[in-house]
């Protein structure tokens, strides 16, 4: 190969010189790839003469590299040697002398003989010359640093190819992410220093057994949808490299459970969300067919003309994945919010976080148990004005197939569905996102909405009070009234006569109590002990609360970064003062102790939100707290009315707890 290229160098006339040039080229081409890299060029020159400076090597290399591609090919080498006078010897000294002359700026004609002439005696350098030398040394050092970085990068790349030589196997995931896992078959042992949180006396060193692992992930959802991301855990059991960035991670053992945890942790990091989605990522996102254990969820967009959509996802999905599914569902229906949105429960009780590590199906937000009832209905007599009605769930599974008159409305369809499935509180939604309700009929759905053909109409059933959410775009003013829903400011229900209402102004990062709430919170306080549980009445404590309405004085015209005004109706003002422990799952004992008032007739979801806003922890960005008893902060509690717990003395014995995950 090199010989053929050599023969094409027309400038070389003598066979002996040609052979000599070829040998010289091969001495420079250390790795025999047919090209001379700068590192190879520098290596050979320094072997010939230790006095070569880094800067001179690079200067000469640029002389030879005619096409500036970062390497010297054979033609460039031949052109340099054969077109330069003074090189007639078959010894490498000719190349050394020629290189020295060109690197120093001397003419090749001044190079004579087969050895390098002695350097002339130099005068004492001036201060200007010394500064120039220092500057040149600094440039040399910069060149060396760049070269080292390039060499390290090349070595790392070669190491990666060697490191992940083991087979890649595909991993299945509920949301259809493309996952490929590579594992070292051998177990690695590494000593890891573990500092003690409380006292350095108890610091220790663990011998950790783990496997080197890599994961190639192309997410189906999120801001990285459609992009392949490489995770590598090869240097340390508690560090992972994500596309070149080194980040901390939890240990994953060598067993299959460790591999599952590694995959789960990597996917979770890609699902992190600021509740804003690039349009490019949404266009690459896709929703896989729902698994068998999926549950249906509905989304209603808060707007002058509400839009309704439905989707399905596993109960184990996180809050972040719920947000991603909502974003993709809306985008596929050509609804896109550039500034993002937040999700509220349809009852107006809770603004959901976007946490990646907490399932969205929380105990205090769970749906009520489903009834199981099946019965047969006589089919109506077939006439010319009859239509076939297919009712399906969000998962695509058919729930019922009915033959009904075209004039039937939504209530009649729901009655038939109740007879078949015993489902109450349902909504029937057309393919265009419209709720099937009066004055619409099956006939009007077929003709006006145009989503069915022939004599068949298809509707999707969504069970309310299951997983119903309201999409509130950022920048949209909203009012969430706990227990009633989420509304635009002009549509919010007025405060009932004789009742009390308190509220908070909620932004992305904080929640600020309004006037009535501030007054009520004056009764809360820190307690060193458990405090005392007792029933109270807000009007007896603060009679002036009867005239307060926290919604009345809110200015909705100003752009304050507000997400919503959240209101709590307290009815006649019946409260329950309870000891409240604020702690976290990582804190087995201790925490902060308060006494706080809660609405006596509220359910567990409302009490959780009320305490969450009332106490010190008022950040609304990513927080989520479990409502539990103070004696067992890891077990969530649910109830329809706080009165139930107050009457049986449970709260008097232990009190409540809100615990962060």
C-alpha positions in Angstrom: 0.0 0.0 0.0 2.7 2.4 1.0 4.8 1.4 -2.0 2.0 2.2 -4.5 1.6 5.6 -2.9 5.3 6.1 -3.0 5.5 5.4 -6.7 3.0 8.2 -7.3 5.5 10.7 -6.0 6.8 12.0 -9.3 9.3 14.3 -7.6 11.6 11.3 -6.6 13.8 10.2 -9.4 16.3 7.8 -7.9 15.3 4.3 -6.7 17.7 4.4 -3.7 16.3 7.7 -2.5 12.7 6.4 -3.0 13.4 3.4 -0.8 15.1 5.6 1.8 12.1 8.0 1.9 9.8 5.0 2.3 11.8 3.7 5.2 11.9 7.1 6.8 8.1 7.4 6.5 7.7 4.0 8.1 9.9 5.1 11.0 7.6 8.0 11.6 4.4 6.0 11.1 4.6 4.1 14.4 1.2 2.5 14.4 1.3 1.6 10.7 -2.0 3.3 9.8 -0.5 5.0 6.7 -0.5 8.5 8.4 1.9 10.4 10.7 0.1 11.9 13.7 1.6 14.8 15.6 2.4 12.5 18.6 4.3 10.1 16.3 6.1 12.9 14.6 7.2 14.3 18.0 8.3 10.9 19.2 10.7 10.3 16.4 12.1 13.8 16.3 12.8 13.6 20.1 14.6 10.3 19.7 16.9 11.9 17.1 17.5 15.0 19.2 16.4 15.6 22.8 16.6 19.4 22.3 13.4 19.6 20.3 10.9 22.0 21.7 7.2 21.3 21.7 6.5 24.5 19.9 9.0 23.8 17.1 7.6 20.3 16.6 4.1 21.7 16.0 5.5 24.5 13.8 7.2 21.9 11.6 4.2 19.7 11.6 2.1 22.5 10.2 4.7 22.9 7.4 4.3 19.3 6.3 0.5 19.1 6.8 -0.3 20.8 3.6 -4.1 20.1 3.6 -4.3 20.9 7.3 -6.2 17.7 8.2 -4.2 17.1 11.4 -2.0 14.3 10.0 0.7 13.8 7.4 0.0 11.4 4.6 2.7 9.8 2.5 2.4 12.2 -0.4 2.9 15.2 1.9 6.0 13.5 3.4 7.5 12.7 0.0 6.8 16.3 -1.2 8.6 17.7 1.8 11.6 15.5 1.5 12.1 15.2 -2.3 11.4 18.9 -3.0 13.8 20.1 -0.3 17.4 20.6 -1.5 20.3 19.4 0.7 18.8 15.9 1.4 20.8 13.4 -0.5 22.0 11.1 2.3 20.4 7.7 3.1 20.9 8.5 6.8 18.1 9.9 9.1 20.5 12.8 10.0 19.4 14.5 6.8 15.9 14.5 8.0 17.0 15.7 11.4 19.0 18.6 9.9 16.3 19.6 7.5 13.7 19.6 10.2 15.9 21.7 12.5 16.5 24.2 9.8 12.8 24.6 8.8 11.6 24.7 12.4 14.1 27.4 13.3 13.4 29.4 10.1 16.8 28.8 8.5 17.1 28.0 4.8 17.5 24.4 3.9 20.5 25.4 1.7 22.5 26.3 4.9 22.3 22.7 6.1 25.4 20.8 5.1 26.8 17.4 5.9 25.2 14.6 7.9 25.2 16.1 11.3 23.7 19.2 13.0 26.0 22.1 13.1 26.9 23.4 16.6 24.8 26.2 17.9 26.5 29.6 17.6 27.4 31.5 20.8 24.6 33.9 21.7 24.9 37.3 23.4 23.3 37.9 26.7 19.5 38.1 26.0 17.8 41.4 26.5 14.8 41.8 28.8 12.6 41.9 25.7 14.1 38.6 24.5 13.6 37.1 27.9 9.9 38.1 27.9 9.6 36.5 24.4 11.2 33.3 25.7 8.8 33.2 28.7 5.8 33.8 26.4 7.1 31.0 24.1 7.4 28.7 27.1 3.8 29.5 28.1 2.6 28.7 24.6 4.6 25.5 24.7 2.8 24.5 27.9 -0.6 25.3 26.4 0.3 23.2 23.4 1.3 20.3 25.7 -1.9 20.6 27.7 -4.0 20.5 24.5 -2.0 17.5 23.3 -2.4 15.7 26.6 -6.2 16.4 26.5 -6.4 15.0 23.0 -4.4 11.9 24.0 -6.5 11.3 27.1 -9.6 11.6 25.1 -8.3 9.1 22.6 -7.3 6.8 25.4 -10.7 7.1 27.0 -12.5 6.4 23.7 -10.3 3.3 23.3 -11.0 2.3 26.9 -14.8 2.7 26.3 -14.6 0.4 23.3 -12.7 -2.2 25.5 -14.8 -1.5 28.6 -18.2 -2.2 27.1 -17.2 -5.2 25.0 -19.8 -7.4 26.8 -23.2 -8.1 25.2 -26.0 -5.5 25.3 -29.4 -6.8 26.3 -32.7 -5.0 25.8 -34.7 -4.1 29.0 -38.5 -3.6 28.9 -40.2 -0.6 30.5 -43.8 0.3 31.1 -43.6 3.5 29.0 -41.8 2.1 26.0 -38.4 3.6 26.6 -35.7 2.0 24.5 -33.3 0.6 27.0 -30.1 -1.4 26.4 -28.0 -2.7 29.4 -24.4 -3.9 29.4 -22.9 -5.5 32.4 -19.4 -6.7 33.4 -19.7 -10.5 34.1 -17.1 -10.1 36.8 -17.8 -8.6 40.2 -15.6 -5.6 41.2 -14.6 -4.9 44.8 -13.9 -1.3 45.8 -13.2 0.3 49.2 -15.6 3.2 49.9 -15.2 5.7 52.7 -18.5 6.3 54.5 -18.6 9.3 56.8 -21.0 9.2 59.8 -23.6 12.0 59.8 -23.2 12.8 63.5 -19.7 11.9 64.6 -16.5 11.3 62.7 -15.5 8.8 65.3 -18.0 6.4 63.6 -16.7 6.9 60.1 -16.0 3.6 58.3 -14.7 2.1 55.1 -16.9 -0.5 53.3 -15.7 -3.1 50.9 -18.4 -2.7 48.2 -19.1 -5.5 45.7 -20.6 -4.2 42.4 -20.6 -4.6 38.6 -19.6 -2.2 36.0 -22.7 -1.3 34.0 -23.8 0.9 31.1 -27.2 1.8 29.9 -28.2 3.3 26.6 -31.6 4.9 27.0 -33.8 6.6 24.4 -36.8 7.9 26.4 -40.3 7.9 25.0 -41.4 10.8 27.3 -39.9 13.9 28.8 -37.5 16.6 27.7 -35.0 14.0 26.4 -37.6 12.1 24.3 -36.1 10.6 21.1 -32.5 11.3 22.2 -30.1 8.5 23.2 -28.4 9.1 26.5 -25.5 7.0 27.8 -25.1 6.2 31.5 -21.8 4.6 32.6 -20.9 3.2 36.0 -17.3 2.0 35.6 -15.0 3.9 37.9 -16.8 3.9 41.3 -20.0 2.2 42.7 -21.4 5.6 43.8 -20.6 7.6 40.6 -22.2 7.5 37.2 -21.1 9.3 34.0 -24.0 10.7 32.0 -22.8 11.6 28.5 -19.5 12.6 30.0 -20.8 14.4 33.2 -19.9 12.7 36.4 -22.8 12.6 39.0 -23.4 10.9 42.3 -25.7 7.9 42.6 -26.8 5.3 45.1 -25.0 1.9 45.1 -26.4 -0.9 43.0 -25.3 -4.4 44.1 -24.0 -7.1 41.8 -27.3 -9.1 41.7 -30.2 -8.7 39.4 -31.9 -6.4 41.9 -28.9 -4.1 41.5 -29.2 -4.1 37.7 -32.9 -3.3 38.1 -32.2 -0.4 40.5 -29.5 0.9 38.1 -31.9 1.0 35.2 -34.7 2.5 37.4 -32.4 5.3 38.7 -31.2 6.2 35.3 -34.7 6.4 33.8 -35.8 8.4 36.8 -33.1 11.0 36.2 -34.4 11.4 32.6 -37.9 11.9 33.8 -37.1 14.9 35.9 -39.4 17.8 34.9 -39.7 21.5 35.4 -43.2 21.2 34.0 -42.1 22.8 30.8 -41.7 20.8 27.6 -39.8 21.7 24.4 -42.0 21.3 21.3 -39.3 19.2 19.7 -39.3 16.7 22.5 -43.1 16.4 22.5 -43.1 15.8 18.8 -40.7 12.8 19.4 -42.7 11.5 22.4 -45.0 8.5 22.1 -47.5 6.8 24.3 -47.3 3.0 24.3 -50.4 0.9 24.6 -51.4 0.8 28.2 -50.4 -2.3 30.2 -53.0 -4.6 31.8 -52.7 -3.0 35.2 -53.2 0.6 33.9 -55.7 3.0 35.3 -57.5 5.7 33.4 -56.9 9.4 34.1 -58.7 12.4 32.7 -57.4 15.9 32.1 -59.5 19.0 31.8 -57.8 22.2 30.5 -58.8 25.2 32.4 -60.0 27.7 29.8 -63.1 29.7 28.7 -64.1 26.6 26.8 -62.9 23.6 28.7 -61.3 20.7 26.8 -61.3 17.1 28.1 -58.9 14.4 27.4 -58.1 11.0 28.8 -55.1 8.6 29.0 -53.9 5.5 30.8 -50.8 4.8 32.8 -49.7 2.3 35.5 -50.5 2.9 39.1 -46.8 2.8 39.8 -46.1 5.8 37.6 -44.5 8.8 39.3 -45.9 12.3 39.5 -43.4 13.4 36.9 -44.5 10.6 34.5 -48.1 11.7 35.0 -47.1 15.2 33.9 -45.3 13.9 30.9 -48.3 11.8 29.9 -50.6 14.8 30.2 -48.2 16.9 28.1 -48.1 14.3 25.3 -51.8 13.7 25.4 -52.5 17.4 25.0 -49.9 17.8 22.3 -51.2 15.0 20.2 -54.6 16.8 20.4 -52.8 19.9 19.1 -52.9 21.7 22.5 -49.5 23.1 23.5 -48.5 25.5 26.3 -45.0 26.9 25.7 -44.6 28.1 29.3 -45.8 24.8 30.7 -48.6 24.0 33.1 -49.3 22.5 36.6 -51.8 19.8 37.5 -54.4 20.1 40.2 -56.7 17.4 41.4 -60.2 18.0 40.1 -61.6 18.7 43.6 -59.3 21.7 44.0 -57.5 20.2 47.0 -54.0 19.6 45.8 -51.5 21.0 43.3 -49.4 18.0 42.3 -45.6 18.0 42.4 -43.5 16.7 39.6 -41.4 14.3 41.7 -39.8 11.4 39.9 -39.5 9.2 43.0 -43.1 9.2 44.3 -46.1 7.3 42.7 -49.0 9.6 41.7 -51.5 7.1 43.2 -51.1 8.3 46.8 -53.4 6.9 49.6 -55.1 10.2 50.4 -55.8 10.8 46.7 -56.9 7.2 45.8 -60.2 6.5 44.1 -63.0 4.9 46.0 -63.4 1.1 45.7 -65.0 -0.1 42.5 -68.3 -2.0 42.7 -68.6 -5.2 40.8 -72.0 -5.8 39.3 -73.0 -7.3 36.0 -76.5 -7.7 34.6 -78.0 -8.2 31.2 -80.4 -5.7 29.6 -82.9 -6.6 26.9 -81.9 -5.2 23.6 -84.3 -2.5 22.3 -86.3 -3.2 19.2 -84.4 -2.4 16.0 -85.8 0.5 14.1 -84.6 2.9 11.5 -83.5 5.5 14.1 -81.4 3.2 16.2 -77.6 3.5 16.6 -74.9 1.1 17.8 -73.1 2.6 20.8 -69.7 1.3 21.8 -68.3 2.5 25.1 -64.6 1.9 25.7 -62.1 2.7 28.5 -59.0 4.8 28.0 -57.0 1.6 27.6 -59.1 0.7 24.5 -60.9 -2.1 26.2 -64.6 -2.3 25.3 -66.9 -1.8 28.3 -70.3 -2.1 26.7 -72.0 -2.4 23.3 -75.5 -1.0 23.2 -78.2 -0.6 20.6 -80.1 2.6 21.4 -82.4 5.2 19.8 -80.5 8.0 18.1 -82.5 10.5 20.3 -81.0 9.1 23.6 -79.0 11.6 25.7 -76.1 11.3 28.1 -78.2 10.5 31.2 -79.9 7.6 29.5 -76.5 6.2 28.4 -75.1 6.5 31.9 -78.1 4.6 33.3 -77.5 1.8 30.9 -73.8 1.8 31.8 -74.7 1.6 35.5 -76.9 -1.4 35.0 -74.0 -3.2 33.3 -71.0 -2.1 35.4 -72.4 -0.4 38.5 -70.3 2.6 37.7 -71.4 5.9 39.1 -70.1 9.4 38.6 -68.8 8.8 35.0 -68.3 11.1 32.1 -68.6 10.1 28.4 -66.2 11.8 26.1 -66.1 12.0 22.4 -63.0 11.7 20.2 -62.8 15.4 19.8 -62.6 16.0 23.6 -66.2 17.1 24.1 -68.2 15.9 27.1 -71.4 14.1 26.1 -74.0 16.1 28.0 -77.3 17.8 27.4 -78.5 19.0 25.0 -76.4 16.6 22.9 -77.9 13.3 21.7 -76.3 10.3 20.0 -77.6 11.6 16.6 -76.0 15.0 17.1 -72.7 13.4 18.1 -72.8 11.4 14.8 -73.6 14.3 12.6 -72.2 17.4 14.3 -68.9 16.0 15.8 -68.2 13.7 12.9 -66.1 11.1 14.7 -68.0 7.9 13.7 -69.1 6.3 10.5 -72.2 4.4 9.5 -74.7 3.7 12.3 -72.1 3.4 15.1 -71.0 5.9 17.8 -68.0 5.4 20.0 -67.5 7.1 23.4 -64.8 6.9 26.0 -65.9 6.5 29.6 -63.9 8.2 32.4 -64.9 7.6 35.9 -64.9 10.8 38.0 -63.3 10.9 41.5 -60.9 8.3 40.2 -57.9 10.2 38.8 -59.3 13.5 37.5 -57.0 16.4 37.0 -57.2 20.0 35.9 -54.5 21.4 33.6 -53.7 25.0 34.6 -51.3 26.7 32.1 -48.7 28.9 33.7 -49.8 32.4 33.3 -53.5 31.6 33.7 -55.1 32.9 36.8 -57.0 30.2 38.7 -58.9 29.8 41.9 -58.9 26.3 43.6 -61.6 25.8 46.1 -60.9 22.7 48.2 -63.7 20.2 47.8 -65.3 22.1 44.9 -62.9 22.3 42.0 -60.6 24.7 40.0 -62.1 27.7 38.4 -61.3 30.8 36.4 -61.5 33.9 38.7 -64.9 35.0 37.4 -66.4 31.5 37.7 -65.3 30.8 41.3 -68.2 30.1 43.7 -69.0 32.8 46.1 -68.5 32.3 49.8 -71.7 30.9 51.3 -73.5 33.2 53.8 -72.5 32.5 57.4 -69.5 30.4 56.5 -65.8 31.0 56.9 -63.2 30.9 54.1 -59.4 31.2 54.3 -56.9 31.1 51.5 -53.3 31.2 50.3 -51.7 32.8 47.3 -49.7 30.0 45.7 -46.7 30.6 43.3 -44.2 28.1 41.9 -41.9 28.5 44.9 -43.9 29.6 47.9 -47.4 29.9 49.4 -48.4 33.1 51.2 -51.4 33.2 53.6 -54.0 35.8 52.9 -55.7 38.0 55.5 -58.1 35.5 57.0 -55.6 32.7 56.9 -53.0 34.8 58.6 -55.4 35.5 61.4 -56.2 31.9 61.9 -52.6 30.8 61.9 -51.9 33.0 64.9 -53.3 30.1 67.0 -50.6 27.7 65.7 -47.4 27.4 67.6 -44.3 25.3 68.4 -44.6 22.8 71.2 -41.8 21.0 73.0 -44.1 18.2 74.0 -47.1 16.7 72.2 -49.5 19.6 73.0 -53.2 19.2 73.6 -55.9 17.9 71.3 -59.2 19.7 71.5 -62.1 21.0 69.4 -62.5 24.8 68.8 -64.5 27.2 66.8 -62.8 29.9 64.7 -65.6 32.4 65.2 -65.2 32.2 69.0 -61.5 32.7 68.6 -61.7 35.5 66.0 -65.3 36.9 65.6 -64.0 39.3 62.8 -63.4 36.2 60.6 -67.1 36.3 59.8 -66.6 39.4 57.6 -63.4 38.2 55.9 -63.3 36.8 52.4 -59.8 36.1 51.2 -60.9 36.0 47.5 -62.5 39.4 47.5 -59.4 41.5 47.8 -57.2 39.5 45.3 -56.0 41.5 42.3 -56.0 39.2 39.3 -55.0 41.9 36.9 -51.3 42.0 38.1 -48.8 39.4 36.8 -47.3 38.1 40.0 -46.2 34.7 38.9 -49.2 33.2 40.7 -50.2 29.7 40.0 -53.5 29.9 41.9 -55.4 31.2 44.9 -56.3 28.2 47.0 -59.3 28.5 49.3 -60.6 26.3 52.1 -64.3 26.6 53.2 -64.5 26.0 57.0 -68.3 26.0 57.2 -69.5 27.3 60.6 -65.8 27.4 61.8 -65.6 24.1 63.6 -61.9 23.3 64.0 -59.8 20.6 65.6 -56.5 21.6 67.3 -54.1 18.7 67.1 -50.5 18.1 68.0 -48.6 17.8 64.6 -45.2 16.3 64.1 -43.2 17.5 61.0 -40.5 15.1 60.0 -39.1 13.0 57.1 -38.7 9.4 56.2 -35.0 9.5 57.0 -35.7 10.7 60.5 -36.6 7.8 62.7 -37.1 9.9 65.8 -37.5 13.6 66.6 -38.7 16.2 64.1 -40.5 19.5 64.8 -43.6 19.5 67.0 -46.5 22.0 66.6 -50.0 22.5 67.5 -52.2 23.4 64.5 -55.9 23.8 63.7 -57.6 21.8 60.9 -61.1 21.9 59.5 -63.1 19.4 61.6 -65.3 18.2 58.7 -62.5 17.9 56.1 -61.3 14.6 54.5 -57.7 13.4 54.6 -56.7 15.0 51.3 -58.0 18.4 52.5 -56.4 18.1 55.9 -53.0 17.2 54.3 -53.1 20.2 52.1 -54.2 22.5 54.9 -51.4 21.4 57.2 -48.9 21.5 54.4 -49.7 25.2 53.8 -50.2 26.1 57.5 -46.9 25.0 58.9 -43.4 26.2 58.1 -42.8 24.1 55.0 -44.7 26.1 52.3 -42.6 25.4 49.2 -44.9 24.3 46.4 -42.3 23.4 43.8 -41.6 19.7 44.2 -42.7 19.0 47.8 -45.0 16.2 48.8 -45.9 15.2 52.3 -47.5 12.1 53.6 -50.4 12.5 56.1 -49.8 10.0 58.9 -50.2 9.6 62.6 -47.4 11.0 64.8 -46.7 7.5 66.2 -46.1 6.0 62.7 -44.9 8.6 60.2 -44.4 6.0 57.4 -48.0 4.8 57.2 -50.4 7.1 55.4 -53.9 7.5 56.9 -57.2 8.1 55.0 -60.5 9.3 56.3 -63.7 10.9 55.0 -63.9 13.3 57.9 -61.5 14.4 60.6 -64.4 14.1 63.0 -64.1 10.3 62.8 -60.6 10.3 64.3 -61.4 13.0 66.8 -64.3 11.1 68.2 -62.5 7.9 68.9 -59.6 9.6 70.7 -56.9 8.6 68.3 -55.6 12.1 67.7 -55.6 12.8 71.5 -53.3 9.9 72.0 -50.8 10.5 69.2 -51.6 13.5 67.0 -51.0 14.0 63.3 -47.8 13.9 61.3 -46.8 15.3 57.9 -43.7 13.4 56.7 -41.6 14.2 53.6 -40.5 11.4 51.4 
